[in-house]
Amino acid sequence: MSALASYQRAQDGLETMLGTVPADRWDAPSACAQWSVRDVAGHVIWGQEQLRCWLTGEEYTGPPGGPGTPHPGQLAGVDPVAAWRRARTACTDSLTDDALARTITLPGLGVRPLSAMVTIVTNDSLIHTWDIGHALGLDVHLPADLVAASLAWARDNVIRMPGFFGPELVPPSDADEQNRWLAFLGRAAWQPVTAGA
């Protein structure tokens, strides 16, 4: 499967998950330390806007929303689903072959092709789909092929530091591949989200 096809499937799943969030649950704690569900939504909206700027060569001038940013929920506003859809549409419209062929230089990451940034956003969307669903108490089952691809990518690319990924956890002995993936990324699927997590 192409990187763009995986990206679109991950965005579809995330959009579906965002659409399930009840109005009174946006400010509930999420599986991401110090972030509410609204903050996770703001972060993935930022991801779409940042990717669009990389693709178009524009400078991102909006509110901060990267990993570890305090309160990125401001990017989600009062209607996080509508804000997400606007950001996603603008980003998708920028995914041209010419744009994907270019490279960018990022602090700490060096020179990267923009196609690789699509993969990063795909993985980010996939894990945050689970984060939101887990915060809502849902039994989230992500596409097995996307999970397998994400785990393979993470084994070579994961950054373990505050605001990114925590230490690898030891999953239960009977864990399936999704739960092993989550544990590798520092998520305890077998524990409920608590305030201040």
Secondary structure, DSSP 4 states (H G I P E B T S, - for coil): --HHHHHHHHHHHHHHHHTT--GGGTTSB-SSTT-BHHHHHHHHHHHHHHHHHHHHTPPP-S---STT-S-GGGGTTT-HHHHHHHHHHHHHHT--HHHHT-EEEETTTEEEEHHHHHHHHHHHHHHHHHHHHHHTT------HHHHHHHHHHHHHH--BSTTSB-PPP---TT--HHHHHHHHTT--TTS---TT-
